[in-house]
Amino acid sequence: MDLRLPRLRRPRPRRALAAAAAVVVLAGAGTWTAVASDDEPPVRRADRVMATDDGVRIDTSFFTSGPEGRRPAVLLGHGFGGSKEDVRAQAEDLARDGYAVLTWSARGFGRSTGKIGLNDPEGEVADVSRLLDWLAEQPEIQLDKDGDPRVGMAGNSYGGAIALLGAGYDDRVDAVAPAITYFDLAEALFPDGVFKKLWAGAFVTSGGGCARFEPELCAMYERVAESGVPDAQARTLLEARSPAAVADRIDVPTLLMQGQTDSLFPLGQADAAARAIRANGAPVKVDWLAGGHDGGDPETDRLHARVRAWFDRYLKGDKGADTGPAFRVTRTGGVDSTDGQAQLRGASADAYPGLHSGERSVRLTGREQRFANPAGASPPAVSALPGIGGSGGLSQLSSLGIGVSLDFPGQHARFESAPVTRDLHVTGSPTVTARVRSTSDDAVLFAKLYDVGPDGRQQVLPSQLVTPVRVEDARAGKDVELTLPAVDHEVRKGHRLRLVLASTDLAYASPAAPATYTVALRSDLTVPTAPGVTTAAAPLPAWVVWLPVAGALVALALLLTARRRTTAPA
């Protein structure tokens, strides 16, 4: 079924989507507040409530700074479970940089009313068009033409998805910069037909409970959570709320910033978005940051600076703005001895390599193996602990070479390489083909690729990521190509790669009925190395800078003291 809606094109001062939503009313003149500090220009903030014909009230804030006059606008969306207050600091910074910034609390969050629709085209997406209508009427906003403001959209997670959806549904959006978000929500929560139960539960909890969602979303969640198996109706519902549903309409300059420590929206989501948007002819750049929904360093200051540069180039038209490399990835380079923090440095390339660039073949050994899916899928293997506060620490430890995963004996098969003869940097998604047979109709497997130390015991799961796969009609046996999680990870000389196929994982729903799985490899492991990505030189330790300065100050003090002594009386 084609879920894409009819293409909406300029000129659209009043698109069908906005017209169907009827009249927008901004209650009163709003409340103006000046925000300033001692060394920064003041920012003016106006709080208003947008009322719609369906009775929903959307709480907004409008930020400007500097002299009067027209300027480009930016819409900033917030993350799931948050509100407009979460992006206030970024809004103020952008306002001081010469933008008019509009923030809002999405339906069901903050002081806004209504049910949560997970970016429903007829709800949250239509609200974006209403906000654009309002911006087009403001004297502070630069217009491309009547009713068409010069505007960009940015946001993290839920707010990043609404930026992509806004560009897909409303042609007045001129540039977007989404971060750690999804392209296909159905694939994010039901990867390869497996229910991501812990993250889905965290969604419902952070939203305030099932009753806070649109009724069809609540019913879908309860149905899938009870059965443990996503059905076609559930996938259709989430696909319709995904940027992927309007992929062929997103044709504006796009900066995609995706987290490496993210079991909710992994790097593959940004890869799918990059390929689709580039196919439409739009400029696309990709940035893999150190953090993500599972924790780690969010690199907030660096990303905010890159978003400003992106909008300077594509909203202000500043051709000299440095928008950064086509591809950048943050890499961990050990621990700072002064504060114990992981040292980060960037690697970049002139072109986005995708997830399968510079592939190398690595031979894995291991006989055909049988293992169990235990009754009730318990005890489950442990990779990440998504949505309940522990995963950030696990991901941080894995980036420092500390293994924290758990696979139970008799519940997994494993295949191993010989020690690598030189350092091997994995950048992208490794792949391998396996023969899977089950005593049940379907088999659910969790594929993970470990970095194993020279002693053979210490193993690290990069970013604590696994790939779930549902193998249907597995009784007779079936060859399945397994795509491992996309990571950026260096395997040191003398280490091994260990492929593990487990029957359970704490974060996902596995079949409750006991079964026996039989697995054999049908190919070597193919590993992407992205040879065009080069790592920046490591920054000098802090003492290299301050030690000479301290030495010079000490020498100067001694010199001055000595002079005073020679001129003083006996």
C-alpha positions in Angstrom: 0.0 0.0 0.0 1.3 3.5 -0.9 1.1 5.6 2.3 2.5 8.7 0.7 0.1 11.6 0.6 -0.3 13.8 -2.6 2.6 16.1 -3.2 2.2 19.6 -1.8 4.0 22.3 -3.8 4.5 26.0 -3.9 2.9 28.4 -4.2 1.0 27.5 -1.0 0.0 30.5 1.2 -2.9 28.3 2.1 -2.3 24.6 1.5 -5.0 22.0 1.6 -3.5 20.7 4.8 -3.7 24.0 6.6 -7.1 24.8 5.1 -8.5 21.6 6.4 -7.3 22.6 9.8 -9.5 25.7 9.6 -8.7 28.9 11.4 -5.7 29.6 13.6 -6.1 32.1 16.4 -3.3 33.5 18.5 -4.8 34.3 21.9 -4.2 37.9 22.8 -1.1 39.9 22.0 1.0 37.5 24.1 3.4 38.2 26.9 6.7 40.0 26.1 9.8 39.3 28.1 13.4 40.6 27.7 16.1 38.1 28.3 19.7 39.4 28.7 23.0 39.0 30.5 25.8 41.3 31.2 27.8 40.6 28.1 25.2 39.5 25.6 22.6 41.5 23.7 19.0 41.2 25.1 16.6 38.7 23.6 12.9 39.5 23.4 10.5 36.7 24.0 6.8 36.7 23.3 4.7 33.9 24.7 1.4 33.1 22.9 -1.1 30.3 22.7 -2.2 29.1 19.2 -5.8 27.8 19.2 -7.1 25.4 16.5 -10.6 24.5 15.4 -10.4 21.1 17.0 -10.0 22.6 20.5 -6.2 22.1 20.9 -4.1 24.9 22.3 -0.4 25.0 21.4 1.9 26.9 23.7 4.5 29.0 21.8 7.4 31.3 22.4 8.8 33.8 19.8 12.4 35.0 20.2 14.1 38.0 18.5 17.2 40.1 19.3 19.0 43.1 17.9 17.6 45.9 15.7 14.2 45.8 14.0 14.0 44.5 10.5 13.2 41.3 8.6 15.3 38.2 9.2 15.1 34.4 8.5 13.1 32.3 11.0 13.9 29.0 12.7 11.3 26.5 14.2 12.9 24.5 17.0 11.1 21.3 18.1 11.7 19.5 21.4 12.3 15.9 22.3 9.6 13.4 23.4 8.4 13.9 26.9 9.8 17.5 27.0 8.5 20.9 26.1 9.5 24.2 24.5 11.5 25.1 27.6 14.0 22.4 26.7 15.2 24.4 23.6 15.0 27.9 25.1 18.8 28.3 25.4 19.4 27.3 21.8 16.5 29.6 20.7 18.1 32.5 22.5 21.5 31.8 20.9 20.0 31.7 17.4 18.1 34.9 18.1 21.3 36.7 19.0 22.8 35.2 15.8 20.2 37.1 13.8 17.2 34.7 13.5 13.6 35.0 14.6 13.0 31.7 16.5 9.7 30.1 17.3 9.5 27.3 19.8 6.4 25.3 20.8 5.3 22.5 23.0 3.9 19.7 20.8 0.4 18.3 21.4 0.1 16.6 24.8 3.3 18.1 26.2 4.2 21.1 28.4 1.2 23.5 28.5 -0.2 22.4 25.2 -3.4 20.4 25.1 -4.5 17.5 22.9 -3.5 13.9 22.5 -0.1 12.7 21.5 -0.1 11.7 17.9 3.5 10.7 17.3 3.8 13.4 14.7 0.4 12.7 13.1 0.1 14.4 9.7 -3.3 15.7 10.7 -2.1 16.8 14.1 1.4 17.8 14.9 2.5 18.2 11.2 -0.6 20.3 10.5 0.4 22.4 13.5 3.7 23.2 11.9 1.9 24.6 8.8 -0.2 26.8 11.1 3.0 28.1 12.8 4.4 28.9 9.4 1.2 30.8 8.5 1.7 32.9 11.6 5.4 33.5 10.9 4.5 34.8 7.4 2.4 37.5 8.9 5.0 38.9 11.3 6.9 42.1 10.4 10.2 40.6 11.7 10.2 37.7 9.2 12.0 37.7 5.9 9.7 36.4 3.1 10.5 34.6 -0.1 7.1 35.7 -1.3 3.7 36.6 0.2 2.8 33.9 2.8 6.1 32.2 2.4 8.6 32.9 5.2 12.3 32.1 4.9 12.5 29.3 7.5 14.6 26.4 8.8 13.6 23.7 11.2 15.8 21.9 13.8 15.3 19.7 16.8 16.4 16.5 18.6 14.6 13.1 18.4 10.8 13.8 18.3 11.7 17.4 17.3 14.1 16.2 14.6 11.4 14.0 13.1 8.9 16.9 12.9 11.6 18.9 11.1 11.9 16.2 8.4 8.1 15.9 8.2 7.6 19.6 8.0 9.9 19.7 5.0 8.1 16.8 3.4 4.6 18.3 3.9 5.1 22.0 3.5 7.3 23.4 0.7 7.9 26.7 2.6 10.5 25.0 4.8 13.9 25.9 3.3 16.5 23.9 5.3 16.5 21.3 8.1 18.9 20.1 10.8 17.5 17.1 12.7 19.4 15.2 15.3 19.2 11.7 16.8 15.9 11.1 15.1 14.0 8.5 13.1 13.3 8.2 9.4 11.0 5.1 9.7 9.3 4.9 13.1 7.9 1.5 12.3 11.4 0.0 11.6 12.8 1.8 14.6 10.3 0.2 17.0 9.7 -3.0 15.1 13.1 -3.7 13.5 12.8 -6.6 11.1 9.5 -7.6 12.7 10.8 -7.8 16.3 9.1 -5.7 19.0 11.5 -3.2 20.8 9.6 -3.6 24.0 11.7 -1.6 26.5 12.0 1.4 24.3 8.3 1.3 23.4 7.4 1.1 27.1 9.7 4.0 27.8 7.8 6.0 25.1 4.5 5.4 26.7 5.8 6.1 30.2 7.5 9.4 29.3 4.4 10.5 27.4 2.4 10.2 30.6 0.7 6.9 30.0 -1.3 5.2 27.3 -4.3 7.4 27.8 -2.4 10.5 26.8 -2.0 9.2 23.2 -4.4 9.2 20.4 -6.8 6.2 21.0 -5.6 4.2 18.0 -2.0 4.5 19.1 -2.8 3.4 22.6 -4.8 0.4 21.3 -1.9 -0.5 19.0 0.7 -0.4 21.8 -1.4 -2.5 24.1 -2.1 -5.1 21.4 1.5 -5.4 20.4 2.8 -5.4 24.0 0.5 -8.2 24.9 1.3 -10.4 21.9 4.9 -9.5 21.6 4.6 -9.5 17.8 4.0 -6.3 15.7 1.2 -6.8 13.2 0.7 -5.2 9.8 -1.8 -2.7 11.1 0.7 -1.5 13.7 3.4 -1.1 11.1 1.1 0.8 8.8 0.1 3.2 11.6 3.7 4.1 12.4 4.8 4.2 8.8 2.2 6.9 8.1 3.8 9.1 10.9 7.3 8.7 9.5 9.4 11.0 7.3 9.9 7.9 5.1 6.3 8.2 4.1 7.1 11.5 2.3 10.7 10.7 1.4 10.4 11.8 -2.2 9.2 15.3 -1.0 12.1 16.2 1.3 14.2 18.2 -1.1 15.8 20.9 1.0 19.4 21.2 2.4 19.6 18.7 5.2 22.1 18.2 8.0 21.7 14.8 9.7 23.2 14.4 13.1 22.9 10.9 14.5 24.0 9.3 17.7 26.5 6.4 17.8 25.3 5.2 21.3 21.6 4.9 20.3 19.7 1.7 20.4 16.4 3.6 19.8 17.3 5.4 16.5 20.6 3.9 15.4 22.8 5.2 12.6 20.9 3.2 9.9 18.0 5.6 10.3 20.1 8.6 9.3 21.6 6.5 6.5 18.2 5.8 5.0 17.3 9.5 5.3 20.5 10.6 3.6 20.1 8.3 0.7 16.5 9.3 0.1 17.0 13.1 0.4 20.2 13.0 -1.8 18.2 11.2 -4.4 15.9 14.2 -4.5 18.8 16.4 -5.5 19.2 18.2 -2.1 22.5 18.9 -0.3 23.0 16.4 2.5 25.7 16.2 5.2 26.0 13.5 7.9 27.4 13.8 11.4 27.8 10.8 13.7 28.1 12.3 17.2 29.4 10.5 20.3 26.2 10.4 22.3 22.6 9.3 21.6 19.5 8.1 23.4 21.6 5.6 25.3 23.8 8.3 26.8 27.4 9.4 26.1 28.6 12.9 25.2 25.8 14.9 23.3 28.4 17.3 22.0 25.8 20.1 22.4 28.0 23.1 21.8 29.6 21.7 18.7 26.3 20.6 17.1 24.6 23.9 17.9 27.5 25.7 16.2 27.1 23.5 13.2 23.4 24.1 13.0 23.9 27.8 13.1 26.5 27.6 10.3 24.0 25.4 8.3 21.3 28.0 8.6 23.7 30.8 7.9 24.5 29.2 4.6 21.0 28.1 3.5 18.8 30.7 5.1 21.0 33.8 5.2 22.7 32.9 2.0 26.2 33.3 3.4 28.3 31.3 1.0 31.3 31.7 3.2 29.7 29.9 6.1 31.6 26.7 7.0 29.0 24.0 7.1 31.7 21.3 7.8 32.6 18.1 6.0 30.2 16.0 4.0 30.7 13.3 6.7 32.1 13.6 10.2 32.3 11.0 13.0 33.4 11.5 16.6 35.9 9.0 17.8 37.0 8.1 21.3 40.8 8.4 21.8 41.3 7.2 25.4 40.8 8.9 28.7 42.0 12.4 29.8 44.2 11.8 32.9 43.2 15.1 34.4 39.4 14.6 34.7 38.8 10.9 33.6 36.6 12.0 30.7 36.8 10.2 27.3 38.9 12.1 24.8 37.0 12.9 21.6 38.3 13.8 18.2 36.7 14.0 14.8 37.3 12.0 11.6 35.9 13.3 8.3 35.5 12.6 4.6 34.7 14.7 1.5 31.8 12.4 0.7 29.4 10.4 2.9 30.6 6.8 2.7 27.3 5.1 3.6 27.4 1.9 5.6 29.2 -0.4 3.2 32.2 1.5 1.9 35.6 -0.2 1.6 34.4 -3.7 2.5 36.9 -6.4 3.6 36.2 -10.1 3.9 37.0 -11.7 7.3 36.8 -15.4 7.7 34.9 -16.8 10.6 35.2 -20.3 11.9 32.7 -22.5 13.8 30.7 -25.6 13.1 26.9 -25.8 12.8 25.5 -25.1 16.3 22.3 -25.8 18.1 20.9 -23.6 20.9 17.7 -23.0 22.8 15.1 -20.3 22.9 14.0 -20.9 26.5 10.4 -21.0 27.7 9.2 -17.5 28.4 12.4 -16.2 26.7 14.0 -16.1 30.2 16.6 -15.5 31.3 17.3 -13.0 28.5 20.7 -11.9 27.2 21.8 -8.4 28.1 23.2 -5.8 25.7 21.9 -2.3 26.4 19.4 -1.2 29.1 17.4 1.3 27.0 15.0 3.7 28.5 15.7 2.9 32.1 18.9 4.9 32.8 21.6 2.3 32.6 22.5 2.1 29.0 24.4 5.4 28.8 27.0 4.0 31.3 27.2 0.7 29.4 27.8 2.5 26.1 30.4 4.7 27.6 32.2 1.7 29.0 32.2 -0.1 25.7 33.7 2.9 24.0 36.6 2.6 26.5 37.1 -1.1 25.8 35.3 -2.5 28.8 32.9 -5.4 28.1 29.5 -5.4 29.9 27.3 -7.7 27.8 25.9 -11.1 28.9 25.1 -14.2 26.8 23.8 -17.3 28.6 25.3 -20.7 27.8 23.1 -22.9 25.6 21.2 -19.8 24.3 23.5 -18.6 21.6 25.9 -19.7 18.8 29.2 -18.0 18.2 31.7 -17.9 15.3 35.1 -16.4 15.6 37.9 -15.0 13.4 41.6 -15.4 13.7 43.5 -12.5 15.3 43.6 -9.6 12.9 47.1 -8.9 11.6 46.7 -5.1 11.7 44.4 -2.6 13.2 40.9 -2.8 11.6 38.6 0.2 11.7 35.0 -0.8 11.3 32.9 2.1 10.0 29.4 1.0 8.9 27.4 -2.2 9.0 29.1 -5.6 8.7 27.1 -8.3 7.0 27.1 -12.1 6.9 24.9 -14.9 5.6 23.7 -17.7 7.9 21.6 -20.8 7.5 18.8 -20.8 10.1 16.6 -23.7 11.0 14.0 -23.9 13.9 11.7 -26.4 15.5 9.1 -23.6 15.5 7.6 -21.9 12.5 9.5 -18.6 13.1 12.9 -18.0 14.7 13.9 -14.7 16.4 17.7 -14.1 16.6 19.8 -11.3 17.9 23.1 -10.8 16.0 26.0 -9.0 17.6 29.6 -8.6 16.7 32.1 -8.5 19.5 35.7 -7.2 19.7 37.6 -9.9 21.6 40.9 -9.2 23.3 44.0 -11.3 22.8 43.2 -13.5 25.9 40.0 -14.6 24.2 37.9 -13.7 27.3 37.6 -10.0 27.4 35.0 -9.0 24.8 33.5 -5.6 23.9 30.2 -5.0 22.2 30.6 -1.7 20.3 28.0 0.9 21.5 26.1 -2.1 23.1 24.1 -2.6 19.8 22.5 -5.7 18.5 20.5 -6.5 15.3 17.2 -8.4 15.8 15.9 -10.5 13.0 12.7 -12.5 12.6 13.1 -15.6 10.3 9.7 -16.7 9.1 9.0 -20.3 7.9 12.3 -21.5 9.4 11.4 -25.2 10.0 12.9 -26.3 6.7 15.9 -24.0 7.0 16.5 -20.6 5.3 19.5 -18.6 4.3 19.4 -15.1 5.9 21.7 -12.2 5.3 22.3 -10.5 8.6 23.2 -6.8 8.7 25.0 -6.0 11.9 24.6 -2.7 13.7 26.3 0.3 12.1 29.2 1.4 14.3 32.5 3.2 14.2 35.0 1.0 16.1 38.6 0.1 15.9 39.7 -3.5 16.4 43.3 -3.6 17.5 46.0 -5.8 16.0 45.9 -9.2 17.8 42.1 -8.9 18.6 39.4 -11.2 17.1 35.9 -10.6 15.8 33.3 -12.8 17.4 29.8 -13.1 15.8 27.1 -14.2 18.3 23.6 -15.2 17.4 21.5 -15.2 20.6 17.9 -16.4 21.1 17.0 -13.6 23.6 17.7 -10.0 24.5 16.4 -8.0 27.4 15.4 -5.0 25.2 13.2 -7.0 22.8 10.3 -9.4 22.8 11.2 -13.0 22.0 8.8 -15.9 21.4 7.6 -17.3 24.7 7.3 -20.9 23.4 10.5 -23.0 23.8 12.2 -23.9 20.6 15.6 -25.1 19.3 17.5 -23.2 16.7 20.3 -24.5 14.4 22.6 -22.1 12.7 25.5 -22.4 10.3 27.4 -19.8 8.4 27.1 -19.5 4.6 29.6 -16.7 4.0 32.6 -14.8 5.4 32.0 -11.7 7.4 32.1 -8.5 5.3 33.4 -5.5 7.2 33.1 -1.9 5.9 36.2 0.2 6.6 35.3 3.6 4.9 38.9 4.2 3.8 38.1 7.8 2.8 37.5 8.8 6.4 40.6 10.3 8.0 41.0 11.1 11.7 42.1 14.5 12.8 45.4 14.7 14.7 45.0 14.1 18.5 44.9 17.4 20.4 47.9 18.2 22.6 47.6 17.4 26.3 46.7 20.5 28.3 50.1 20.4 30.1 51.9 20.9 26.9 50.3 24.3 26.7 50.3 25.4 30.3 53.7 24.0 31.4 55.9 26.3 29.3 53.7 29.2 30.3 54.0 28.3 34.0 57.8 27.9 33.6 58.1 31.3 32.0 56.1 32.9 34.9 58.3 31.2 37.4 61.4 32.4 35.7 60.0 35.9 35.5 59.2 35.8 39.2 62.7 34.6 40.1 64.2 37.3 37.9 62.2 40.1 39.5 62.9 38.8 43.0 66.7 38.6 42.2 66.7 42.2 41.0 65.0 43.5 44.1 67.5 41.7 46.3 70.5 43.3 44.5 69.2 46.8 45.0 68.0 46.4 48.6 70.2 47.7 51.4 72.3 45.3 53.4 
